[in-house]
Amino acid sequence: MPPAPSRPPQAPAPSAAERRQASELLFKGVTCALIGMVILLAPYYARSLSVRDLMGQIHVVGWFALVLGLAFIGRWGWQRWRSGAR
């Protein structure tokens, strides 16, 4: 009977295409989250009344962008955690 391995097998190193895809996922997540935060915070910092009214009416879009961005960031973190956090 062969001896038991002393350490668990490691996953192969991610290729350049996989690293690029992961970095693009993180970039999309951060960008969407920032857009969502800007849209949600704009009514509180806008000086113009028309801009304040406009931004106040599109709060659903801001929440959607924020949640989508956080989902992208979560997916990136999940993939990184599953691959061994290299």
HURABEL-V969537 format. One record per residue. N is the residue number from 1. D_FIRST is the distance of its C-alpha to the first C-alpha in Angstrom with 2 decimals. Layout:
N&D_FIRST + N&D_FIRST
//
This chain:
1&0.00 + 2&3.85 + 3&6.52 + 4&9.02 + 5&12.09 + 6&14.96 + 7&17.61 + 8&18.19 + 9&18.78 + 10&22.49 + 11&24.81 + 12&26.52 + 13&29.90 + 14&32.80 + 15&34.96 + 16&38.64 + 17&39.67 + 18&37.55 + 19&38.99 + 20&42.46 + 21&42.05 + 22&40.95 + 23&43.89 + 24&46.27 + 25&45.07 + 26&45.79 + 27&49.16 + 28&50.14 + 29&49.24 + 30&51.23 + 31&54.13 + 32&54.37 + 33&54.15 + 34&56.89 + 35&59.09 + 36&58.70 + 37&59.62 + 38&62.61 + 39&63.87 + 40&63.49 + 41&65.14 + 42&67.87 + 43&70.41 + 44&70.46 + 45&71.12 + 46&73.26 + 47&76.89 + 48&78.28 + 49&78.93 + 50&78.10 + 51&74.71 + 52&74.03 + 53&74.91 + 54&72.82 + 55&69.70 + 56&70.29 + 57&70.26 + 58&66.93 + 59&64.80 + 60&62.58 + 61&61.63 + 62&60.82 + 63&58.53 + 64&56.80 + 65&56.25 + 66&54.99 + 67&52.49 + 68&51.34 + 69&50.88 + 70&48.89 + 71&46.69 + 72&46.03 + 73&45.24 + 74&42.93 + 75&41.10 + 76&40.77 + 77&39.42 + 78&36.93 + 79&35.62 + 80&35.48 + 81&33.64 + 82&31.04 + 83&30.48 + 84&29.82 + 85&33.46 + 86&33.66
//
